[in-house]
Amino acid sequence: MASKSNEQIVMLPFLAHGHLIPFIALARQIHQATGFRISIASTPLNIQYLSSTFNSSSDEPESDSITLLELPFCSADNGLPPNTESTENLSLDAIGKFLSASQSLRAPFHSLVSDISAKQGHPPLCIISDVFFGWASEVANSLGTVNVTFSTGGAYGTLAYSSIWLNLPHRGRGDSDEFHLPGFPDRCRFHITQLHHFLRNADGTDSWSKFFQSQISFSMQSAGWLCNTVEEFEPAGLEWLRNFLKLPVWAIGPLLPPTVIKKDSSSSSAVASGISTGRAGKRLEISVEKCMEWLESHSPSSVLYISFGSQNSISPSQMMELATGLEESAKPFIWVIRPPVGFDKKCEFRAEWLPEGFEERMEKRKQGLLVRNWAPQLEILSHQSTGAFLSHCGWNSVVESLSQAVPIIAWPLAAEQAYNSKMLVEEMGVSVELTRWLHSSLDWKEVKKVIELVMDKNGKGGDMRSKAMVIKDQLRAAVRDEGEDKGSSVRALDDLIKTLQSKRQMSSIS
Ligand SMILES: O=c1ccn([C@@H]2O[C@H](COP(=O)(O)OP(=O)(O)O[C@H]3O[C@H](CO)[C@@H](O)[C@H](O)[C@H]3O)[C@@H](O)[C@H]2O)c(=O)[nH]1
């Protein structure tokens, strides 16, 4: 680790687990590389979550140099249920309201950074803010520091999502079902069904367009962007994103606990090899050990892991078809199960969501393990029995899966997930798309067919696994840091820090 320093960086993640998790990893990575003090600002309940995450990782002695700072937030003032401080339990429609409400953090965040500057006699080295808080670039400018945007997505997904929201190119497509991103090659061509219905219906005057257009435009005024990806993994996506933003983009991924990314692949699981992923901030209804024990009882690469991230659910009819397809495939699986769309996300599990007697049959046959609400995902993906991941293609899930060479069955449900899926299927060959969004009708026969295809150790499944293995090596090589031999992400982080320090020097001279 570099020598301790008086420099400080303030981070502002968006209020969602899919954003908080990579911000935590980024804070650790920067602190370990530089010794800088890092402050993460968030609302009270998210601070509680972050705090328990740090406390749970006893193998990280630096965590006292990462401080957590509270920002006041009252969801009830914004017409949301009380104590809503993350997207976790919100329906997609309520998320729109939550995005607007989150903008009330601007004034308290300005005061917080201003107080930090007054206390230490100079502003922090920089603010690293989420792309959803683009206004942080104005806060940084007004307080004499710089802002760096962290998108938390991959390069291709970030480019597609940002460019489509800003330009709404699908509106000018005429009779065609396809459109492409203006100024980009044909590989950036999309089918209209790859747009989530919010985006498909957007016309620039709706609240979603207004939110995304203003936050992306503000973020494009920052000093550069950080991306949780790797040069060798997304060369084209990064080139296109740089052309679009006309700003430096530092690819500093994969943002994963070092114990996971540097783990010896011969050990069967993170837990078995004494690895803590430092993710215990969420209450698990099943112990990590029980999941590992279940996985141990299955053969290598034989288990399908199913999860739709921290905030999405599928529809009741899709849930039935998925369960039937799983049972008919006879393949072992672990399924993180949540109330389907239309039910309160916090409600108790109900047997009626699944075919009659499903859970009991799966348990008796040792075919399936149903995990309520939240599973130790990284530990499951790191286990050698896990052979594929049925995922909504949230970017953290993509990176976590490929860092373990686990191919993906894609089922995008929101946000930029369809673009992540397109890249994984068309550019990388490590995924097959099962279906898209919530409103698609899903047939259990199709579920069975796709599961059999991907779980097959030969043929298409074997080919996907070999390609995923190449990506795993690229992701691991990027964080190599042995003397002069530094991977691309380590060099990118060095470059970010040098750029920030030279900006600081320039501003103190002028
Ligand atoms: O049971 C679970 C479910 C999730 N996770 C973790 O939660 C994170 C989920 O992140 P992600 O896979 O990216 O999904 P979302 O939570 O849906 O992420 C949001 O944020 C991502 C990053 O910006 C975007 O790519 C997604 O579209 C957006 O929905 C991952 O680290 C998972 O390991 C668990 O540990 N256990």
The ligand as a MOL file (V3000), in Angstrom:
LIG
                    3D

  0  0  0     0  0            999 V3000
M  V30 BEGIN CTAB
M  V30 COUNTS 36 38 0 0 0
M  V30 BEGIN ATOM
M  V30 1 O -29.4800 -12.1650 -3.7600 0
M  V30 2 C -28.6440 -11.3490 -4.1070 0
M  V30 3 C -28.8990 -10.3930 -5.1150 0
M  V30 4 C -27.8980 -9.5060 -5.4490 0
M  V30 5 N -26.7010 -9.5510 -4.8180 0
M  V30 6 C -25.6360 -8.5820 -5.1740 0
M  V30 7 O -26.2400 -7.3450 -5.5220 0
M  V30 8 C -25.6120 -6.7880 -6.6460 0
M  V30 9 C -26.6630 -6.5850 -7.7200 0
M  V30 10 O -26.1420 -5.7670 -8.7230 0
M  V30 11 P -26.5400 -5.9410 -10.2680 0
M  V30 12 O -26.3370 -7.3150 -10.6820 0
M  V30 13 O -25.7770 -4.9220 -11.0450 0
M  V30 14 O -28.0800 -5.7030 -10.3290 0
M  V30 15 P -29.0390 -4.4570 -9.8330 0
M  V30 16 O -29.1190 -4.4630 -8.3990 0
M  V30 17 O -30.3010 -4.6110 -10.5890 0
M  V30 18 O -28.2040 -3.1880 -10.3810 0
M  V30 19 C -28.5410 -1.8770 -10.7930 0
M  V30 20 O -27.2510 -1.2560 -10.9620 0
M  V30 21 C -26.4100 -1.8560 -11.9500 0
M  V30 22 C -25.0840 -1.1020 -11.9360 0
M  V30 23 O -25.2620 0.2150 -12.2780 0
M  V30 24 C -27.0790 -1.8150 -13.3270 0
M  V30 25 O -26.2640 -2.4720 -14.2850 0
M  V30 26 C -28.4510 -2.4780 -13.2520 0
M  V30 27 O -29.1120 -2.3770 -14.5070 0
M  V30 28 C -29.2820 -1.8200 -12.1500 0
M  V30 29 O -30.5580 -2.4520 -12.0420 0
M  V30 30 C -24.5200 -7.7510 -7.0710 0
M  V30 31 O -23.2860 -7.3100 -6.5400 0
M  V30 32 C -24.9120 -9.0650 -6.4120 0
M  V30 33 O -23.8110 -9.8840 -6.0550 0
M  V30 34 C -26.4300 -10.4830 -3.8440 0
M  V30 35 O -25.3290 -10.5370 -3.2800 0
M  V30 36 N -27.4170 -11.3570 -3.5210 0
M  V30 END ATOM
M  V30 BEGIN BOND
M  V30 1 2 1 2
M  V30 2 1 2 3
M  V30 3 1 2 36
M  V30 4 2 3 4
M  V30 5 1 4 5
M  V30 6 1 5 6
M  V30 7 1 5 34
M  V30 8 1 6 7
M  V30 9 1 6 32
M  V30 10 1 7 8
M  V30 11 1 8 9
M  V30 12 1 8 30
M  V30 13 1 9 10
M  V30 14 1 10 11
M  V30 15 2 11 12
M  V30 16 1 11 13
M  V30 17 1 11 14
M  V30 18 1 14 15
M  V30 19 2 15 16
M  V30 20 1 15 17
M  V30 21 1 15 18
M  V30 22 1 18 19
M  V30 23 1 19 20
M  V30 24 1 19 28
M  V30 25 1 20 21
M  V30 26 1 21 22
M  V30 27 1 21 24
M  V30 28 1 22 23
M  V30 29 1 24 25
M  V30 30 1 24 26
M  V30 31 1 26 27
M  V30 32 1 26 28
M  V30 33 1 28 29
M  V30 34 1 30 31
M  V30 35 1 30 32
M  V30 36 1 32 33
M  V30 37 2 34 35
M  V30 38 1 34 36
M  V30 END BOND
M  V30 END CTAB
M  END
